[in-house]
């Protein structure tokens, strides 16, 4: 960056304070950050003397349209000759840079939008330039002109005098009549990426003799959303405090944002599904000065970044995470399934929209957090629906016809052990990756890592033998260095204690097991009455299974091999009539009484009377 060109307007206006955005306005095509394609094309046109008579610069605000127009004007009118690199030293370059050159007329389209102003412009167009080669009209926000004004302008554009150039700038090119568009050379200015803004702010901070933390610059750059001018206005506000050192906390404080550490503490309970903790963290963030609306936007950005990692994008796709948050984002991506992330984002997005028109901002935010905490089993349910409706869970190309809960879990464990190692399969439809045990946060990975790796091919949702008491053996035999041998007398107690540590669907379903014992191989056998086979099946799902195993391991102090089975007991199942003979109504009622169904109803505000039985198990017990 050319220092002399930076300080040029500053010297001129030394007597009075000039805002940062103006003081550091780019003065050459090479200084035009983020618009290299435009700069290159314009330089080429000037060098080859193929400059058109009307240009249209389009793009969002603060991306350099007016700056480019002034540079083009200097390039055409510089006293030292038309050149892609104007001298920036002559009187004409100086006066164009400061916006008060007699031959370069800057017109605000928004306040000069009528027919009279354009008529006057047409009269002036005929007058030759006072001292330079060209009379240049820069019309900003040109889309604001009235229809009549456009028509008057069109007459000039159709037969422009040799000495006149027009440069139109607009944020809304779609509002410009096609007759005008077709007579302009159009250049679309891109939004400037955060890295380029960051680098520029760094230079400015240096030049101002202020030390600004990299994270602080990063937050400003992200916040500016592609607008260099907005980013510089924010920096200006921070500089105006007079501090010589600016921290990330200064920036978050100014913008009403929660600092990264607070965001981390708020995200953790959302991932765990702990609504009480989430509300407590929200309260703390507000007490620290975070604005509710900003906080919801921050969460939306955060989970957007998590989503990119969950579908397998690289870190270069992270838009909102600070460099120090990357690992955390990736870890969260390992825990949340795509469906859950999409639902979370939807809740946050809807809330953000509602916040703008509500006075109950805090309550709305709290509702959003509680709803997110109750989304916890969306991916499990999605996987279960797939299991129930099709049965064929194999990922495309997989040899096995069934994707085993155990296999899915072991896959998940492999990822847990090596976070950030490569990408996950991007397909959310494959049951394996979609099933993300969410309760793994508090669990000890070592306890769980080896456990279900060799789970056998239990066809839990497939037609199976008529044997009433089929057993499902879960644990692997290898990798069981810390396996615990339970005494038969302790079985019941360990099971109950483990259940007390659990909550939600897992606990509800596991509680349906009525016979707890230790078998000949020292495995803990939890047996469910046949009429509660559905609860057994629910416990076999990867997330619930890993929770159960983690809880048992916690209680027993080591891995407990687990067998979940069912048994036929005339006494226990007496209450549940034989399903084949029950009416559809009775079937509905039975199913609605299942804890899993009740939870699903609660979660989705669903109507249990409209349940369909998609794939009844062959043994004909409860669905
Ligand atoms: Zn010059």
Boltz pocket constraint, residues with backbone or C-beta under 6 A from the ligand:
constraints:
  - pocket:
      binder: B
      contacts: [[A, 74], [A, 78], [A, 79], [A, 80], [A, 86], [A, 87], [A, 88], [A, 89], [A, 90], [A, 91], [A, 92], [A, 93], [A, 94]]
      max_distance: 6.0
